[in-house]
Amino acid sequence: MAASAIAVSRRDRWRAGLAGLLVIVAGVLAVPAGPASAASTYVYTTFKGDGAADQELWVYQSTDGTNFSVLADTNYRGPSGVLRDPSIIAHNGRYYIAYTVQSWTTNSTHFNIATSTNLTSWTHVASVASGISNTRFVWAPEFFVEGGTVRIIASVAQTTCSACFRPYVYTAQNSALTAWSGPAQMWGLGTNHIDTFVVRDGGTYHAFVKDETSKYIEHWTTTASLTSGWVQRAGLWTAGHEGPSVIRMDDGTWRIYIDRYTNGGIWTATSRDLNTWSGITRAACSGCRHGTVARR
């Protein structure tokens, strides 16, 4: 065989050996990209309104956190027949919601917890009493998970001071979330505050809460503990919002959702540091009210 033919043969074998590993595009040698990490799917749990037929669990889903479509109208209302303000977490291979068990005009002395494996069929897990004397209302229980500890923060008002809501912390005593300790008051966070949603970033706890007197969403922080040392940092946006919930997105930014109950709809804003926020824009989530978002 001629020397030039041998060279061509070796070159062909060399190219064949790299097939599937290297790609030649327009004369540029490139290594094929590895598989991209899958983006999160987000689920939003909510109810629809104050009518009897609307106080049940709806589940929406989204791939971008701003445009939601219906995943399920579950028809789940819990033992009381009323479900409002559902807060969701994924825990031990299941989903859990905590929720308000009566309308805002009807007395309630506890909150409920339910669980599901598929987001459509739900089972009652526990009723957690407020543990506070003369309780009139227990509203908007919100999950807060820190390490392996699951907590719920609920807003409680008493018959002796119905306009004096305060946030209290309840702590799960088992992995099935059927036993709870509490209440422990969040000292310093202020009187007549509802819908307290907490996240932690580094050594700082951040609470986003509605001042039921001014009707503003407020931002509070503490570095002491979940139940002490709270200081108000800012009032956010304008009056007429409630039900804040916050999640960290795939890109590391934080996104807040709030219920504009004065004229309907869920509105959202973003932040890099939980302190400075963009203006709010309306999320596409038809009929949604106070709820929370979790990764599916």
C-alpha positions as CSV (number, residue, x, y, z in Angstrom):
1,M,0.0,0.0,0.0
2,A,1.3,3.5,-0.8
3,A,2.4,5.7,2.0
4,S,-0.3,8.3,1.2
5,A,-3.0,5.6,1.3
6,I,-1.8,4.3,4.7
7,A,-1.9,7.9,6.0
8,V,-5.5,8.3,4.8
9,S,-6.5,5.0,6.3
10,R,-5.1,5.9,9.7
11,R,-6.7,9.3,9.6
12,D,-10.2,7.7,8.8
13,R,-9.8,5.3,11.8
14,W,-8.8,8.3,14.1
15,R,-11.9,10.2,13.0
16,A,-14.1,7.2,13.5
17,G,-12.7,6.7,17.0
18,L,-13.8,10.2,18.0
19,A,-17.3,9.8,16.6
20,G,-19.9,10.5,19.3
21,L,-17.4,12.4,21.4
22,L,-16.5,15.4,19.2
23,V,-18.6,17.4,16.8
24,I,-17.2,19.4,13.9
25,V,-19.4,22.4,13.1
26,A,-18.3,24.9,10.5
27,G,-14.7,23.9,10.9
28,V,-14.8,24.4,14.7
29,L,-14.2,21.4,16.9
30,A,-16.6,21.2,19.9
31,V,-17.3,18.8,22.7
32,P,-21.0,17.9,22.9
33,A,-22.8,19.5,25.8
34,G,-23.8,17.3,28.7
35,P,-27.4,16.9,29.7
36,A,-28.9,20.2,31.1
37,S,-30.3,20.1,34.6
38,A,-34.1,20.0,34.6
39,A,-35.9,23.1,35.6
40,S,-38.2,23.0,38.5
41,T,-42.0,22.7,38.3
42,Y,-43.8,24.8,40.8
43,V,-47.2,24.1,42.4
44,Y,-49.4,26.7,43.9
45,T,-52.1,25.7,46.5
46,T,-55.0,28.0,46.9
47,F,-58.7,28.5,47.4
48,K,-61.0,30.6,45.2
49,G,-63.1,32.9,47.4
50,D,-65.6,33.4,50.2
51,G,-68.5,31.5,48.7
52,A,-69.1,28.0,50.1
53,A,-68.2,26.3,46.8
54,D,-64.9,28.3,46.6
55,Q,-63.5,27.4,50.0
56,E,-61.8,24.2,48.9
57,L,-58.4,23.2,47.7
58,W,-57.2,24.0,44.2
59,V,-53.7,23.1,42.9
60,Y,-52.0,25.0,40.1
61,Q,-48.7,24.3,38.4
62,S,-46.1,26.4,36.5
63,T,-42.7,26.0,34.9
64,D,-41.6,29.7,35.4
65,G,-43.3,30.7,38.6
66,T,-45.5,33.3,37.0
67,N,-47.8,31.5,34.6
68,F,-49.9,28.9,36.3
69,S,-52.5,26.5,35.0
70,V,-54.9,24.3,36.9
71,L,-53.5,20.9,37.9
72,A,-56.5,19.9,40.0
73,D,-59.7,21.1,41.6
74,T,-59.4,18.5,44.4
75,N,-62.8,19.2,46.0
76,Y,-61.1,18.7,49.3
77,R,-62.5,20.8,52.2
78,G,-61.3,18.9,55.3
79,P,-63.4,17.9,58.3
80,S,-64.9,21.4,58.8
81,G,-66.1,21.7,55.2
82,V,-64.1,24.9,54.8
83,L,-60.5,25.2,53.5
84,R,-58.7,28.5,53.1
85,D,-55.1,29.8,52.9
86,P,-53.4,26.5,52.2
87,S,-49.7,26.4,52.8
88,I,-47.8,23.5,51.1
89,I,-44.5,21.7,51.7
90,A,-42.9,18.5,50.3
91,H,-41.8,16.3,53.2
92,N,-40.7,12.7,53.5
93,G,-41.9,11.8,50.0
94,R,-45.4,13.3,50.5
95,Y,-47.1,16.7,50.2
96,Y,-48.6,18.4,53.2
97,I,-50.9,21.4,53.5
98,A,-51.8,23.4,56.6
99,Y,-55.0,25.5,56.3
100,T,-57.6,27.7,57.9
101,V,-60.7,25.8,58.8
102,Q,-63.4,28.5,58.8
103,S,-64.2,31.7,57.0
104,W,-62.9,35.0,58.2
105,T,-66.3,35.8,59.8
106,T,-66.6,32.4,61.7
107,N,-64.8,31.5,64.9
108,S,-62.1,28.9,64.8
109,T,-59.8,27.5,67.5
110,H,-57.5,25.3,65.5
111,F,-55.9,24.7,62.1
112,N,-55.8,21.5,60.1
113,I,-53.2,19.5,58.2
114,A,-53.7,17.1,55.3
115,T,-51.4,15.0,53.1
116,S,-51.2,13.6,49.6
117,T,-48.8,11.7,47.4
118,N,-50.3,13.0,44.1
119,L,-51.6,16.5,44.8
120,T,-55.1,15.5,43.8
121,S,-56.3,13.1,46.6
122,W,-55.9,14.4,50.1
123,T,-56.3,12.8,53.6
124,H,-56.8,14.5,56.9
125,V,-53.7,14.2,59.2
126,A,-54.3,16.3,62.3
127,S,-56.2,19.2,63.9
128,V,-53.9,21.4,65.9
129,A,-55.5,23.5,68.7
130,S,-54.3,27.0,69.2
131,G,-53.4,26.3,72.9
132,I,-54.3,29.9,73.8
133,S,-57.1,30.7,76.1
134,N,-60.2,32.5,74.7
135,T,-59.2,31.9,71.1
136,R,-61.5,33.5,68.6
137,F,-59.7,33.1,65.3
138,V,-56.8,30.9,64.1
139,W,-55.8,32.0,60.6
140,A,-53.3,31.3,57.9
141,P,-51.0,28.6,59.2
142,E,-47.8,28.8,57.3
143,F,-45.1,26.1,57.1
144,F,-41.5,27.0,58.0
145,V,-38.9,24.2,57.6
146,E,-35.5,24.6,59.1
147,G,-33.1,21.7,58.7
148,G,-35.1,18.6,59.7
149,T,-37.5,20.6,61.8
150,V,-41.0,21.3,60.5
151,R,-42.8,24.3,62.1
152,I,-46.1,26.1,61.4
153,I,-46.7,29.8,62.2
154,A,-50.3,30.6,62.8
155,S,-52.1,34.0,63.5
156,V,-54.3,33.8,66.6
157,A,-56.7,36.4,68.0
158,Q,-58.6,36.1,71.3
159,T,-62.2,37.0,72.2
160,T,-60.8,39.5,74.7
161,C,-59.0,41.4,71.9
162,S,-60.3,40.3,68.5
163,A,-58.2,42.9,66.6
164,C,-55.0,41.8,68.3
165,F,-53.7,39.0,66.2
166,R,-50.3,37.7,67.1
167,P,-48.1,35.0,65.4
168,Y,-47.4,31.8,67.2
169,V,-45.0,28.9,66.3
170,Y,-46.0,25.2,66.5
171,T,-43.3,22.5,66.1
172,A,-43.9,19.0,64.7
173,Q,-43.0,16.2,67.1
174,N,-42.9,13.4,64.6
175,S,-42.2,12.9,60.9
176,A,-45.8,12.1,60.1
177,L,-46.8,15.6,61.4
178,T,-49.5,14.2,63.6
179,A,-48.2,15.6,66.9
180,W,-47.3,19.2,67.6
181,S,-45.9,21.3,70.5
182,G,-46.6,25.0,71.0
183,P,-47.6,27.7,71.0
184,A,-44.5,29.9,71.2
185,Q,-45.0,33.6,70.5
186,M,-42.8,35.4,68.0
187,W,-41.9,38.2,70.4
188,G,-41.3,41.7,69.0
189,L,-43.2,41.1,65.7
190,G,-46.0,43.5,66.7
191,T,-49.7,43.4,67.5
192,N,-52.4,42.8,65.0
193,H,-50.3,41.1,62.4
194,I,-51.5,38.2,60.3
195,D,-50.3,35.9,57.5
196,T,-46.7,35.6,58.8
197,F,-44.5,33.8,56.3
198,V,-40.8,33.2,57.2
199,V,-37.7,32.3,55.3
200,R,-34.1,32.1,56.5
201,D,-31.1,33.3,54.5
202,G,-27.8,32.7,56.2
203,G,-28.1,33.8,59.8
204,T,-31.1,36.1,59.3
205,Y,-34.7,35.2,59.6
206,H,-37.0,37.2,57.3
207,A,-40.7,37.5,58.0
208,F,-43.2,38.9,55.5
209,V,-46.5,39.7,57.3
210,K,-49.6,41.8,56.9
211,D,-50.3,44.6,59.3
212,E,-54.0,44.1,59.8
213,T,-54.4,47.8,60.9
214,S,-52.5,49.5,58.0
215,K,-53.2,46.7,55.5
216,Y,-49.6,46.9,54.3
217,I,-47.3,43.9,53.8
218,E,-44.3,44.5,56.1
219,H,-40.8,43.0,56.2
220,W,-39.3,42.1,59.6
221,T,-35.9,40.5,60.5
222,T,-34.1,38.9,63.4
223,T,-30.7,37.2,63.9
224,A,-31.6,36.1,67.4
225,S,-34.1,33.3,66.9
226,L,-37.4,32.5,65.3
227,T,-39.3,33.6,68.4
228,S,-37.4,36.7,69.5
229,G,-35.6,39.9,68.5
230,W,-37.8,40.9,65.5
231,V,-37.3,44.4,64.1
232,Q,-39.4,46.0,61.3
233,R,-37.4,46.9,58.2
234,A,-39.9,48.1,55.7
235,G,-43.5,48.5,54.6
236,L,-43.9,47.0,51.1
237,W,-46.0,48.4,48.2
238,T,-49.4,49.8,49.0
239,A,-52.3,48.9,51.2
240,G,-54.7,46.2,50.2
241,H,-52.5,43.1,50.0
242,E,-52.3,40.0,52.2
243,G,-51.1,36.4,52.3
244,P,-47.5,36.8,51.4
245,S,-45.4,33.7,50.5
246,V,-41.8,33.5,49.4
247,I,-39.8,30.9,47.5
248,R,-36.2,30.8,46.2
249,M,-36.2,30.2,42.5
250,D,-33.8,28.0,40.5
251,D,-31.6,31.0,39.6
252,G,-31.1,32.0,43.2
253,T,-33.5,34.9,43.2
254,W,-36.4,35.2,45.7
255,R,-40.0,35.5,44.5
256,I,-42.8,36.8,46.7
257,Y,-46.5,36.2,46.0
258,I,-49.2,38.3,47.5
259,D,-53.0,38.3,47.4
260,R,-54.4,41.7,46.2
261,Y,-57.7,41.0,47.9
262,T,-59.1,44.5,47.1
263,N,-59.5,43.8,43.4
264,G,-58.5,40.2,43.0
265,G,-55.5,38.3,41.7
266,I,-52.1,37.1,42.8
267,W,-49.2,39.6,42.3
268,T,-45.5,38.8,42.4
269,A,-42.1,40.5,42.8
270,T,-38.5,39.4,42.9
271,S,-35.4,40.2,45.0
272,R,-31.8,39.2,45.1
273,D,-31.4,39.7,48.8
274,L,-34.9,39.8,50.4
275,N,-34.4,43.5,51.2
276,T,-34.8,45.3,47.9
277,W,-37.8,44.2,45.7
278,S,-38.9,44.9,42.2
279,G,-42.3,46.4,41.6
280,I,-45.2,43.9,41.7
281,T,-46.8,42.5,38.6
282,R,-49.8,40.2,38.2
283,A,-49.2,36.5,38.0
284,A,-51.3,34.4,35.6
285,C,-53.2,32.3,38.1
286,S,-56.9,32.6,37.3
287,G,-59.1,32.9,40.4
288,C,-56.3,32.3,42.8
289,R,-56.3,33.6,46.4
290,H,-54.0,33.4,49.4
291,G,-51.8,30.3,49.1
292,T,-48.2,29.2,48.8
293,V,-45.8,27.8,46.2
294,A,-43.5,24.7,46.4
295,R,-41.4,22.7,44.0
296,R,-43.0,19.6,42.7
